């Protein structure tokens, strides 16, 4: 299994660390070409939503990402309220 992690804003490094602990391969997505890599799912780390959208738009990633998600790509989005990697 390979998971793409959107690496534009948010705790993308922490998401990758947790995936590694779980034995799951991952890679960072920083530009539209990263969306072309084979992936079994994608993580959209939290960040400020207006800024995130602007970054995605400026990089030409919005439509491709929407198409991928709407076509069934398993997607996990987090927000500032979720503590990635914290174990209870």
C-alpha positions as CSV (number, residue, x, y, z in Angstrom):
1,X,0.0,0.0,0.0
2,X,1.2,3.5,-0.9
3,X,-0.3,6.7,0.4
4,X,0.2,10.2,-1.0
5,X,0.4,12.9,1.6
6,X,-0.3,16.5,0.4
7,X,2.8,18.4,1.6
8,X,1.7,22.0,1.2
9,X,0.6,22.9,4.7
10,X,-0.2,21.2,8.0
11,X,1.4,18.3,9.8
12,X,2.4,16.3,6.7
13,X,5.6,15.1,8.3
14,X,3.7,13.7,11.3
15,X,1.3,11.9,9.0
16,X,4.2,10.2,7.2
17,X,5.9,9.2,10.5
18,X,2.7,7.5,11.6
19,X,2.3,5.8,8.3
20,X,5.9,4.5,8.6
21,X,5.1,3.2,12.1
22,X,2.2,1.3,10.6
23,X,4.4,-0.1,7.9
24,X,2.8,1.8,5.1
25,X,4.8,3.5,2.3
26,X,4.1,7.1,1.6
27,X,5.3,10.0,-0.5
28,X,4.9,13.8,-0.4
29,X,2.8,15.6,-3.0
30,X,4.1,19.1,-3.6
31,X,3.0,19.8,-7.2
32,X,0.5,18.6,-9.7
33,X,2.9,15.9,-11.1
34,X,2.8,14.3,-7.7
35,X,-0.9,13.5,-8.3
36,X,0.2,11.3,-11.2
37,X,2.1,8.9,-9.0
38,X,0.5,5.5,-8.2
39,X,-1.3,5.7,-4.8
40,X,-3.9,3.7,-2.9
41,X,-5.1,6.7,-1.0
42,X,-4.3,10.3,-0.1
43,X,-4.0,12.3,3.1
44,X,-4.9,16.0,3.2
45,X,-3.3,17.4,6.3
46,X,-5.0,20.2,8.1
47,X,-4.1,23.8,7.5
48,X,-6.0,27.0,7.0
49,X,-8.6,26.2,4.4
50,X,-8.5,29.5,2.5
51,X,-4.8,29.4,2.2
52,X,-4.8,25.7,1.3
53,X,-7.3,26.3,-1.5
54,X,-5.2,29.2,-2.8
55,X,-2.0,27.2,-2.8
56,X,-3.8,24.3,-4.6
57,X,-5.3,26.7,-7.1
58,X,-1.9,28.5,-7.7
59,X,-0.3,25.1,-8.3
60,X,-3.0,24.0,-10.7
61,X,-4.0,21.0,-8.5
62,X,-7.6,21.7,-7.6
63,X,-9.4,20.1,-10.5
64,X,-7.2,17.1,-10.7
65,X,-7.5,16.5,-7.0
66,X,-11.3,16.9,-7.1
67,X,-11.5,14.5,-10.0
68,X,-9.4,11.9,-8.2
69,X,-11.4,12.1,-5.0
70,X,-14.8,12.1,-6.8
71,X,-13.6,9.0,-8.8
72,X,-13.2,7.1,-5.5
73,X,-9.6,7.7,-4.3
74,X,-9.7,6.9,-0.6
75,X,-9.1,10.2,1.2
76,X,-8.4,11.1,4.8
77,X,-8.5,14.8,5.7
78,X,-7.5,16.2,9.1
79,X,-7.9,19.5,10.8
80,X,-6.2,21.4,13.6
81,X,-8.4,19.5,16.1
82,X,-6.9,16.1,15.4
83,X,-3.7,15.2,17.1
84,X,-1.8,12.9,14.6
85,X,0.4,10.4,16.3
86,X,-0.9,11.0,19.8
87,X,-1.7,7.7,21.5
88,X,-4.0,7.4,24.4
